[in-house]
Amino acid sequence: MEEFQKVKPTILGEEKKFFGQVRNNEMFNSLDFVIQDVKDVNPQEMIKELEGKN
């Protein structure tokens, strides 16, 4: 947690894509998102990608 607090001010306001798996936590009856990868978001590339799906 201490490492995150050091990096937090530099990443606030940035957009990221998170990739991973959603798992059902039966003990707390909730969904957990287990992140496996984090990538920067390039809005121009995302627009091209979404336009190509039509």
HELIX and SHEET records of a PDB file:
HELIX    1   1 GLU A    2  ILE A   11  1                                  10    
HELIX    2   2 PRO A   43  GLY A   52  1                                  10    
SHEET    1   A 2 LYS A  16  ASN A  25  0                                        
SHEET    2   A 2 SER A  30  ASP A  40 -1                                        
END                                                                             
